[in-house]
Amino acid sequence: MPVDDLRRLWPAALGEDARRWVTDNLSAGRVTLAGVDFAAQRDPAARGGWRTDKAAGSIKFTNLEINYL
């Protein structure tokens, strides 16, 4: 899928800093593989009723344009 689709598909509240950097600085390429790994527990005191214990992700790209500045 086109890298530019990440802004629409990547939830804004998930990995906020990473999402901001990727969506602001990468363009023109394609995502060839993406994955996410979560671990969560039911917690009535937590926002939304769930506590996230782990959230990790990875994305493989091809033919990117990267804005370093």
Steps between C-alpha positions, in 0.01 A plus 500: 500500500618858452688652797267800484209271604659453845361834622146372434549143625732542803288591807605841633517380862728205421872576516436872473862614467593227251182561298568874486859451380410237241201687358685835497831378356440199273331515162485363147590142595303189576437300816587139421437353846358634825436332832395584852522302823284586802463371851215644709303421812147584599520781754178680597702791642682563170370723224282286275512215752829356372863547607761457228802308624685485170463658157763451231493528126714480192467619142703408193517753217628523145590799280454763769560868490622613843495855631790523745470871575 
